[in-house]
Amino acid sequence: KWVAPVLTIGQICEMVMMAFLPLILRATGFRITIALGIGAWALRDFILALGEPTWLVIGSISLHGVGFALFCTAIFIFADAIAAKDIKASAQGFLASITFGLGMLVGSLLAGPVFNAFGGNWHRSYLVPAILCAVCCVAFLIGFRDKRETAAAQT
């Protein structure tokens, strides 16, 4: 009976983060904002892998809202900012297909085998997405460069 109220924490946090997103983007730029979103998901999954204390697990659900606003929303804003006017819709469609289409499909197909590989222990199963998100966050920080921010910093 507590699942829906607990999951609502993530939705409320997402709405709050959406309100602060323009300020965060202005203060940190796209690179750090997006990395914070990926990092929030990694932290959430590491906490879920711990599985206790209960208050921390419940609180970690709010990190989904942070991740969604700072990653998903920020990448769409970034695509809109850098895409030429005639391909903006195609860029947005491509991102949606990759993140909400292919990403969710692959995640759904791998969730069962990962859970089974860990003998049905969902705490240990959460280590897989936690590590993947942490690795992706580091790779993103190393590989992503916004040439507009670099040019502004040089001037």
C-alpha positions in Angstrom: 0.0 0.0 0.0 3.0 2.3 0.2 4.4 1.8 -3.3 2.4 4.6 -5.0 3.0 7.2 -2.2 6.7 6.4 -2.2 7.0 6.6 -6.0 5.2 10.0 -5.9 8.3 11.3 -4.1 10.2 10.9 -7.3 7.6 12.7 -9.3 7.4 15.6 -6.9 11.2 15.9 -6.9 11.1 15.9 -10.7 8.7 18.8 -10.8 10.9 20.8 -8.3 14.0 20.0 -10.3 12.3 21.1 -13.5 11.6 24.5 -11.9 15.3 24.8 -10.9 16.7 23.4 -14.2 17.2 26.8 -15.9 19.1 28.0 -12.9 21.2 24.9 -12.7 22.0 25.0 -16.5 23.0 28.7 -16.2 25.2 28.0 -13.2 26.9 24.7 -14.4 26.3 24.4 -18.1 25.1 21.3 -20.0 28.1 19.1 -19.3 27.9 19.2 -15.5 24.1 19.3 -15.4 23.8 16.2 -17.5 26.5 14.4 -15.5 24.7 15.3 -12.3 21.6 13.6 -13.7 23.5 10.5 -14.6 25.2 10.5 -11.2 21.9 10.9 -9.4 20.7 7.6 -11.0 24.0 5.9 -10.1 23.6 7.0 -6.5 20.0 5.9 -6.4 20.8 2.5 -7.7 23.7 2.1 -5.2 21.4 3.0 -2.4 18.8 0.5 -3.7 21.5 -2.1 -3.8 22.2 -1.5 -0.1 18.5 -1.9 0.6 18.7 -0.2 4.0 18.0 1.8 6.1 14.4 2.1 4.9 14.4 5.9 5.2 17.4 6.1 2.9 15.9 3.8 0.3 12.7 5.8 0.3 14.7 9.0 0.0 16.7 7.6 -2.9 13.5 7.5 -4.9 13.7 11.3 -5.1 17.0 10.9 -7.1 14.9 9.6 -10.0 13.4 13.0 -10.3 16.8 14.6 -10.2 18.1 12.2 -12.8 15.2 12.7 -15.1 15.2 16.5 -15.0 18.9 16.9 -15.2 19.6 14.2 -17.8 16.5 13.6 -19.9 15.2 17.2 -20.0 18.7 18.7 -20.3 19.7 16.5 -23.3 16.5 17.6 -25.2 17.2 21.2 -24.4 20.8 20.8 -25.6 19.7 19.1 -28.8 17.3 21.9 -29.4 20.1 24.5 -28.8 22.7 23.0 -31.2 20.5 21.4 -33.9 20.0 23.4 -37.1 16.5 24.7 -37.5 15.6 22.3 -40.3 16.6 19.2 -38.3 15.4 20.1 -34.7 12.4 17.7 -34.9 14.6 14.9 -36.2 17.2 15.4 -33.5 14.4 15.3 -30.8 12.9 12.3 -32.4 16.2 10.5 -32.5 16.9 11.2 -28.8 13.5 10.0 -27.8 13.9 6.8 -29.8 17.3 6.1 -28.2 16.5 7.0 -24.6 12.8 6.1 -24.3 12.7 3.5 -27.0 15.9 1.5 -27.4 17.2 2.2 -23.9 14.0 1.0 -22.2 13.8 -2.0 -24.5 17.4 -3.1 -23.7 16.8 -2.5 -20.0 13.6 -4.5 -20.0 15.3 -7.4 -21.9 18.3 -7.5 -19.5 16.5 -7.0 -16.2 15.2 -10.5 -16.0 18.5 -12.3 -16.8 20.4 -10.0 -14.5 17.9 -10.7 -11.7 18.2 -14.4 -12.3 22.0 -14.3 -12.5 22.0 -12.8 -9.0 19.8 -15.6 -7.7 16.7 -13.4 -7.4 18.5 -11.0 -5.0 17.3 -7.6 -6.1 19.8 -5.8 -3.8 22.7 -7.3 -5.7 20.8 -6.9 -9.0 20.8 -3.1 -8.5 24.6 -3.1 -8.6 24.5 -3.6 -12.4 22.7 -0.4 -13.3 24.5 1.4 -10.5 27.9 0.5 -12.0 26.7 1.1 -15.5 25.5 4.6 -14.6 28.7 5.4 -12.8 30.8 4.3 -15.7 28.6 6.2 -18.1 28.9 9.3 -15.9 32.7 9.2 -16.0 32.7 8.5 -19.7 30.3 11.4 -20.3 32.5 13.7 -18.3 35.6 12.7 -20.2 34.0 12.7 -23.7 31.4 15.4 -23.8 32.6 18.9 -24.8 30.2 21.7 -25.5 32.2 23.8 -28.0 30.0 26.8 -27.3 31.0 26.8 -23.6 34.7 26.3 -24.5 34.6 29.3 -26.9 32.8 31.5 -24.3 35.4 30.5 -21.7 38.3 31.4 -24.0 36.8 34.9 -24.7 
